Amino acid sequence: MKKAFWLAGAMGLALAQPAMAADSVKIGFVSTFSGPTAVIGNDMRNSFELALDHLGRKIDGKPVEVIYEDDQQKPDVGKQKTEKLIQSDKVDFIVGYIWSNVLLASLKTAVDSKTFLISANAGPSQLAGELCSPYVFSTSWQNDQTPQAMGTYMTQKGVKSAFLIGPNYAAGKDMLAGVKSTFKGQVVGEEYTVWPSQLDFSAELTKARNSGAESIFVFYPGAAGVQFLNQYTQAGIKQQIPLYTAFTIDETTLPLQKDNAIGVPGTQQWVNDLPNEENKKFVADYRKKYPGLRPSFYGAQAYDAANLINSAVIAVKGDLTKKDAMKAEMEKANFKSVRGPFKYGNNHIPIQNFYLQDVVKDADGQLSLKTVATIVKDDQDRFHDKCPMK
């Protein structure tokens, strides 16, 4: 059934009406711009806008029109907004998607219409495997990869046991599965919490403390990550059981987590201090354009998405009807990524490095993230062999 989903998308080539060459490049952007996680969507939008500034607000001489839509962190709303962008606004590309459940709900609409979709964050295992598509690319990762890097690091540190906590939705399940796949110690327990409404983690923290585990691994993005870390510290557990994370501490949450984040390591494929020139320009110009803010990995991925689109449109000299040629160019990852060079796997998920990040105080005494070490080089997700594309 799932393979048929992909084949149906491919058949759309034969059924779709030929598009006319357009005077502009229309891009739909679906993210969360309201509620407690709006800070993530805003960072993605800020970074995408900065990328367009760097491109002169044009791609291959064509002006760029971006239509931003708020998914409200709800799969049904995200699906409706995706349908609106594709069917009514007739966008050439659709970008964004923070949440795996929202992306999965929206995926079929994009694939069936052969509209290029670029996930700038969400990386559900299905997208890397049986639901991969010629029209879907990622500028982020597959969900399991970042926690897999943390599991590797925990093993390298000699951690003997861990208690795992995460939200009960697609990404949460992928994250905990990822860390379990590489952590060689004992998993003494795991808890899944109601998503996104639960922000009281006292019961889960008590279970972790009583389990006798030597460590805790947690995945909570956005506001939930702020609440978890605050409660972990206030309960006195920080002095008792070390915490290891993925996506829980970043530049959108750090201003609220403050000193509670010090000493809590995380893993990521992008950190703001990566030494390539493209990244230096991105970070510096972001801080100039948006005073008081720092870009996060969410923003870095959105910035890369704009440049991936730029590479595809330039390759076909602005003729957006040449879908096959655009796909072939995008598969080359032929642009200067802020993470440094990477390549695409057969499933259009990046093959890339993952780093250990830590929280430090910069020269101004403000908290920021620092690259500590490279944990995994040229990592490919473990679902690529389930993708029917070769």
N, C-alpha and C positions, 0 to 999 in steps of 0.2 A: 504493500500500500504506500509506504513512504517513498519507495523507488518510483512508483507511479507518479507521485507528486512532482519529482524532478523531471520525469519524462514529459509530464503535462506542460511544464514550463518550457521545455525545449520545443514541443510541438507548437507553442505559441508563435514561433518564428514563421511557421507556414500560414497561420491563421490571421496574424495581425495585419492591419492595413499599413502600407508603406508610409513612413513619416515624411513630411516636407522639411526641407532645410530651413532652419529658423534664423532669425536675426539676432537672437540672444540665447544664452545658455540658462535654462530654468532649473533651479535646484530646490527640491523640497527638503526641509530639515525637521525631523521629528525628535523631540526631546521633552524633558520635563521642565516647565518654566513656571510652575506654581507649586505651592506647598513646601514642606520642609526640605525637599531634595532639589528645589529649584536652583540652588547654588551650583549644582553640577551642570544642569542644562545651561545656565548662564555662562559658566566657564567654557563650555563647548561652543556656544554661540560667539562669545568674545574671541575665541581663538580662530574660529572659522572666518569671522569678519577681519581679523588681523591678516590671515592668509590672503584674503581677497585684496586687502590694502597692498600687500607685498606684490600681488599680481597686477596691480594697477586697476583693480575692479573690472578687469576684462580677461577673457580667455580666448586666445587666438584672435584677438581683435574684436570679439563679440562682448557686449556688456553682459554682466551676470545679474540675474534676478533670483533672489533667495526668498522663499516663503517658509517662515518658521511656524510650526504647529506644536501645541502643547498636548502631550499625551496624558497628562495628569497622573502619571505612573500607573495607568490602568490599561490592561491589554485590549479591552473592547474599544476604548477611546483611541488608543494608538492605531488600531486596525481601521477605525473610521477615518482618522486623519490621513492615514496612508492611502486609503481609497480616494479620498477627496483630492489629494495632491496628484495622484496618477490619473484619475478619471475626469476630474473637473479642471484642474490647473494644468494638466498635460506636462508635468515636469520631465526633464531629460534624465535627471538623477535624483535619487532620494538618499539622504544621509542622516546619521544620528544614532538613536536607539541606545539608551543607557541600560535598559532592563531586558533580560533574556526572555521573560514571559511576554513582554510587549512585542519584542522582535518576532518571536515565534508566531504570535497571533497575526502579525502584519506580513509575514514572509510570502505567503501564497499569492497575495494580491500583486506584489512586485514581480514575482517570478512569472506568473501567468501573463502579465502585460509586457514582459521582457524589458522592464525598466531597471537600469543598473541601480542596485542598492549597495551602499557602503556603510557597514556597521562601524561606527567610531567608538564603540565600547562593547556592547553585548556580544558574547561568544559562546552560545549554548552548544553542547556537544553534538546535537542533531545537525546544526548548521555546518559543522566540520565534517560530519559523516554522511548519513544517508540523505539528508536534506540539502546538501551542497548544490550549488547552481552555477551555470555559466554567468549569470547576471548578478551574483552576490559576491562581494569582496569584503574583507575586514582590514581595518587599519589598526586593530588592537591585538587580539590574541584569542585563543580558545580558552574558555573559562578555567579548565583544569590546569593550564600551564603555569600560572603564577603561584597557586598553592603547591603545585608539584615542586617548584623551585624552593619553596619554603620547607617542604618535607625533606628535600635533599639537604638543605642547610641544617635542619634540626638533627638529621642523622649524622652529618659531619661533626656537629657539636657534641655528639654522644648522648643526646636526650634519649632516655630509656622508655618513657611513657608519656601519653598525652590525652587530654580530654578535649573533644572537638565540639564547637558550638557555631551554629549558623542559621540563617533564615530558611523557612520551608517553602522555597520556590525553586525554579529551574537552576538558577545560578548558584544558590546555596547548596543544592545537592551536588552540582558539579564541583564546587570548591572543596567540599569535604571529601569527595571521592578523589580529587586530585592530590590532596595532601596524603591521604591513605595509600595512594599508589606508589609513593616514593619514600615515605617515612618507614624506617626499618624497626622502630620501637613498637611498643604495645599501645594500641588505642583502647583505653580502659572505659570509654564511654563517649557518646555523642548525642547532642540535643539539637532538635530543629524547632525554631520558634515561629509564631504566627507572623506573616509578612504582609504588608509593611506596618501593621498597626501596633505590634507589641514593642514597647520601649522600656519595659521593666524586666530586667534580666536577673533579678535577685535569686529566683529559684534555680536558674541554670548555674549561676555562680556558686550557690551553696552546694549543688550536686558536684560541681567540679572540685571544690575544696574538699568535700567528703570522700571523693573517689580515690584519693591517694595519688593522683597523677602528678608526675614531676613537672608537667607543663600544660598550658592551655593554648590551643589554636583557635582563632576566631576569624570569621568573615562577616563584617557588617559595614556596608558602604553608607556614606552620607550621615544623616542625623542619627541613625541607629548606632553607627560607629562612635559618635560623640557620646551618646548615652551609655553605651557599653563600657567604654574606657573610663568614664567618670565613675560609674558604679563599681567597676573592678578596683579602682583606686580607693574609693571611699569605703569599701568593704574591708580594706586592709589586705586584700589578696595580692596586690602588687609586690608587697614585701615578702610574700610566702611562695608564690608560684609564678614563674616567668611566663609572659604572654608572647606568642608569635602570631603574626597577622598577615592577611592579604587584603588589600583594598580598604582597610579600616582607617589608616592614617594617610592623609594626603593634604595638598595645599588648600583644599576647600574645607576640611575639617580641623586642621591644625590650629587655626586661630581660636577655636572653641575648646579644643582638647588641651592646649597649652602644655604646661610642664607634665601633665599626666602622660603625655606621649613620649617623654624622654625615656630612653632605655627599652623601648618596645620596637623590635626590628620588624621590617616588612620586606616584601619582594615586589619587583616591578620591572617592566621592560623599558621604562623611561623614567629618568630622574632629572630634575631641572639642571643639574650640573654636568651632564654629559658633555664631553669636551669638543664635539664637532661644531663647525662654524655655523651651520644652519640652526642648531639648537641655541647657540649663544645669541644669535640675532633674534630668534623667536622669544626667548625669555626676556631679553633686554627691552625689546620693542613692546611686548605685552605689558611690562611694568610701567613703561612710559605712557602707553595708551590708556591703561586702567590703573591709575595711581592707588597705591595701598593694597593691590591684589598681586598674587603670584599665580602663574598658570599651573594647572594640575596635569596629571597624565590624561585625564579626560580631554582637556583642551589640546594637549599635544597630539592626540589621536585625531581630533577634529581638524587640526591644522594640516596634518598629513593627508586627510581625506580630500581637502581642497586641492592639494597638489597632485594627488592621484588623478582626480578629475581633470585637472589642467593638462597632465601628460597625455591622457586619452584623447582629449579634444584637439590638441595640437597635432597628434599623430595622424588624425584624419582630416587635417586642415579645416576644421570646423564643420565637417559633414557628419552630423550626428545620426544619420541613417546607416552609417557603416559600423554596425554593432560588432561584427566579427573582428574587424580591425581594431576597434576600441578595446575589446576584451583582450586581444593578443598583446596590445601595448600595456594595459593595466597589469597583466600577468608578469611583465618584466620588472615591475616596481621601479620604473625608470624615472625616479625623481629623488631629490635630496631630502631624506627623512630626518626629522629632528632626533630620532633614535639612533641615527647612523645607518649604514647599509643593511638591508635585509632582502630576502627573496620570498616569493610565494610558493607554498606547496601546491599540490594538484587540486586542493580544495579551496584555494584562495585565502588561506589563513597564513599569516607571516611565519617564516622560519627565522628566529631571532634570538638575541641574548636576553637573559634575565639577571637582574642585579639585586644585591642586598642593599637596602636603604635604611638609614638611621636618622633620628631627629637630633639636630645640633642647633646651637645658637650662632648666627652669622656675625659679621663684623659690627653690625648695628645692634647686636643683642637680641635680634628677633629670631624666632624658631624657623627653621627650614629643614628640608630633607637633603641628605648627603649620600652619594654613592659610596658604599663601603667596599664592595667586592663584586666580581662577576661570578655568579653561582653556576649558570648553565650557558654554554655557547651554542648558537645555531640550533636551538631547540625546535623540534617539530611536534605538533600535537599528535596524540595517540589515536585519533579517530580518522586520520586522513585515508587510511586504507579501506574505510567503509564508504568513502565517497566514490560514486560511479564515474566521476571524471578522472581521466588518467593523463 
